[in-house]
């Protein structure tokens, strides 16, 4: 049986170790004393890390989720906002984003290099993000879950397993749009509400067809590049160019670039 003195010493050591562990590991959340649901950003690498962030409603800074253990994100079910970047990358077992259903806003969203990820529907409450990058997710077949986004500064969709762009039907304005290297992508019909863009780059999508080729796009402020999409003909691309608002010189410049890109 422990003596009272020995029990007191052991308790003191355990408290000290817990305090040091929380202070010394970059991925552990620091919870504000005045707002228990506000936490400092960090890295989720294990199921234990995810559990520690389970009490957090708001993340101040960046949060990176990169784990070989997690198959879903249910431990983060209370999360509502990330002030910096939410990066979900290098998760070898993650096949969905279940657990992020309450997430409403992030500073930036980057989802890349998740070998088994096939579903983004856990993001269905997301309303605000300055930039969105979805790349190198080989099993991702659609973008369902991003319907809450209406305007973003940049949208990058590259090297995914997508067949369609379903999930972006409410996006009406984008600063920069890049759709690159999606080997299976056959339609951009999911971007059917996009009417205005700063610049657009659509390249290296060999199965992309003209049906649903940005049907509402009416104005591009800067560059429009459509190249190396074998499923698109020259008339398809020029039809797209013909319905976009621009001045005469800009029209001539874009036409010349498009003509060169189609050769």
C-alpha positions in Angstrom: 0.0 0.0 0.0 1.2 3.5 -0.9 2.0 5.9 2.0 0.4 9.3 1.8 3.8 10.9 1.1 4.5 8.4 -1.8 1.0 9.0 -3.3 1.5 12.8 -3.1 4.9 12.5 -4.9 3.5 10.3 -7.7 0.6 12.6 -8.3 2.9 15.6 -8.5 5.1 13.7 -11.1 2.1 12.8 -13.2 0.8 16.3 -13.3 4.2 17.7 -14.2 4.6 15.1 -17.1 1.2 16.0 -18.5 2.0 19.6 -18.4 5.3 19.1 -20.2 3.8 16.8 -22.8 1.2 19.4 -23.7 3.7 22.2 -23.9 6.3 20.2 -25.9 4.4 18.5 -28.7 3.5 20.8 -31.6 0.4 18.8 -32.6 -1.3 19.1 -29.2 -4.0 21.8 -29.0 -3.6 24.6 -26.5 -7.0 25.4 -25.2 -7.8 29.0 -24.1 -8.8 29.3 -20.5 -11.4 32.0 -21.3 -12.8 30.2 -24.3 -12.5 26.4 -23.9 -13.6 25.7 -27.5 -10.9 27.9 -29.1 -7.6 26.0 -29.7 -4.2 26.8 -31.2 -3.5 25.0 -34.5 -1.2 22.1 -35.0 -0.9 18.7 -36.5 -3.1 15.6 -36.2 -0.9 12.6 -36.7 -2.5 9.9 -34.6 -5.9 9.0 -33.2 -4.8 10.3 -29.8 -4.1 13.7 -31.4 -7.5 13.7 -33.1 -9.2 13.0 -29.7 -7.3 15.8 -28.1 -8.7 18.2 -30.7 -12.2 16.8 -30.1 -13.1 19.6 -27.7 -12.2 22.3 -30.1 -14.8 24.3 -31.9 -12.5 26.9 -33.4 -8.8 26.6 -34.5 -6.7 29.7 -34.4 -4.0 29.2 -37.1 -3.4 26.2 -39.4 -4.6 22.6 -38.8 -2.9 19.8 -40.7 -4.4 16.3 -40.6 -1.8 13.7 -41.8 -2.2 10.3 -40.3 -1.7 6.7 -41.2 -4.3 5.6 -38.6 -7.5 7.5 -39.3 -10.3 6.2 -41.5 -12.6 9.1 -40.7 -12.6 12.3 -38.8 -15.4 11.7 -36.3 -13.2 12.7 -33.4 -13.3 16.3 -34.8 -17.1 16.5 -34.9 -17.2 19.7 -32.9 -15.0 21.7 -35.3 -16.7 24.8 -36.8 -13.9 27.0 -38.1 -10.2 27.1 -38.9 -8.8 30.7 -39.2 -5.8 29.5 -41.3 -5.3 26.6 -43.6 -7.0 23.3 -43.1 -4.8 20.7 -44.8 -5.8 17.1 -45.2 -3.0 15.2 -46.8 -1.1 12.0 -46.7 -3.8 10.0 -45.0 -3.3 6.4 -46.2 -6.6 5.0 -44.7 -8.9 8.0 -44.8 -11.8 7.2 -47.2 -14.2 10.0 -46.2 -14.5 13.3 -44.2 -17.2 12.1 -41.8 -16.8 14.2 -38.7 -16.4 17.6 -40.4 -20.2 18.1 -40.9 -20.2 21.2 -38.6 -17.3 22.9 -40.3 -18.5 26.3 -41.7 -15.4 28.2 -42.7 -11.7 27.9 -43.2 -9.0 30.4 -44.3 -7.9 28.0 -47.0 -8.7 24.3 -47.8 -6.1 21.9 -49.2 -7.0 18.2 -49.7 -4.2 16.3 -51.4 -2.4 12.9 -51.6 -5.0 10.8 -49.8 -4.8 7.5 -51.5 -8.2 6.1 -50.4 -10.3 9.3 -50.2 -13.4 9.0 -52.3 -15.9 11.3 -50.6 -16.0 14.9 -49.5 -19.6 15.0 -48.3 -18.5 15.6 -44.8 -17.8 19.2 -45.8 -21.5 19.9 -46.7 -21.7 22.8 -44.2 -18.7 24.6 -45.5 -19.7 28.1 -46.6 -16.4 30.1 -46.8 -12.9 29.4 -48.0 -10.5 31.8 -49.7 -8.7 29.1 -51.7 -9.6 25.5 -52.4 -7.0 23.0 -53.7 -8.1 19.4 -54.4 -5.2 17.4 -55.9 -3.7 13.9 -56.2 -6.6 12.0 -54.7 -6.7 9.0 -57.0 -10.0 7.5 -55.7 -12.0 10.8 -55.5 -14.9 10.5 -58.0 -16.8 13.7 -57.3 -16.7 17.0 -55.4 -20.0 16.5 -53.6 -19.7 18.4 -50.3 -18.5 21.7 -51.7 -22.0 22.9 -52.6 -21.9 25.6 -49.9 -19.2 27.6 -51.7 -20.3 30.5 -53.9 -17.1 32.6 -54.3 -13.4 31.7 -53.9 -10.2 33.5 -54.7 -8.7 30.3 -56.2 -9.9 26.9 -57.1 -7.4 24.2 -58.2 -8.5 20.7 -59.2 -5.7 18.6 -60.5 -4.6 14.9 -60.8 -7.7 13.4 -59.1 -9.8 10.4 -60.1 -12.8 12.6 -60.9 -15.3 11.8 -63.6 -17.3 14.9 -63.1 -17.2 18.2 -61.2 -20.4 17.5 -59.4 -20.4 19.5 -56.1 -19.6 22.9 -57.4 -23.0 23.9 -58.7 -23.4 27.0 -56.5 -20.0 28.5 -57.3 -20.6 31.8 -59.3 -17.3 33.6 -59.1 -13.6 32.6 -58.8 -10.4 34.5 -59.0 -8.3 31.8 -60.5 -9.6 28.5 -61.8 -7.2 25.7 -62.7 -8.4 22.3 -63.9 -5.3 20.2 -64.8 -4.3 16.6 -65.3 -7.5 14.9 -64.4 -7.3 11.8 -66.6 -10.9 10.6 -66.1 -12.7 13.9 -66.1 -15.3 14.1 -68.8 -17.5 17.1 -67.8 -17.4 20.5 -66.2 -21.2 20.6 -65.9 -20.8 20.8 -62.1 -19.5 24.4 -62.6 -22.7 25.3 -64.4 -23.3 28.5 -62.3 -19.8 29.9 -62.7 -20.3 33.3 -64.5 -17.1 35.3 -63.8 -13.4 34.5 -63.3 -10.2 36.3 -63.1 -8.3 33.7 -65.0 -9.1 30.2 -66.3 -6.7 27.4 -67.1 -8.0 24.0 -68.4 -5.3 21.7 -69.5 -4.3 18.0 -69.8 -7.8 16.5 -69.3 -7.9 14.0 -72.1 -11.5 12.9 -71.8 -13.1 16.3 -71.2 -15.9 16.9 -73.7 -17.7 20.1 -74.8 -21.0 19.2 -73.2 -21.2 21.4 -70.1 -18.1 23.3 -70.8 -18.6 26.2 -68.3 -22.0 27.0 -69.7 -22.6 30.2 -67.7 -19.1 31.7 -67.9 -19.6 35.2 -69.3 -16.5 37.1 -68.3 -12.8 36.4 -67.8 -10.8 39.3 -66.6 -7.3 38.1 -67.6 -6.1 34.9 -69.2 -8.2 32.0 -70.6 -6.1 28.9 -71.5 -7.6 25.7 -72.9 -5.0 23.3 -74.1 -4.1 19.6 -74.4 -7.7 18.4 -73.8 -7.9 15.8 -76.6 -11.7 15.5 -76.3 -12.3 19.1 -77.2 -12.2 20.3 -80.8 -11.2 23.7 -82.1 -14.8 24.7 -82.7 -15.7 23.7 -79.1 -13.0 26.0 -77.7 -13.9 28.9 -80.0 -17.5 28.6 -79.0 -16.5 29.0 -75.4 -14.4 32.0 -76.3 -17.2 33.6 -78.4 -19.6 33.9 -75.5 -17.1 35.5 -73.0 -17.2 39.2 -72.5 -14.0 41.0 -73.4 -12.7 44.0 -75.4 -11.6 43.6 -79.1 -7.9 43.5 -78.5 -8.3 41.0 -75.6 -10.4 38.9 -77.9 -7.7 38.9 -80.6 -5.0 38.0 -78.1 -7.0 35.2 -76.5 -7.9 33.8 -79.9 -4.3 33.7 -80.9 -3.3 31.9 -77.7 -6.1 29.4 -78.1 -5.3 28.8 -81.8 -1.7 28.0 -80.8 -2.7 25.8 -77.9 -5.0 23.7 -80.1 -2.3 22.8 -82.7 
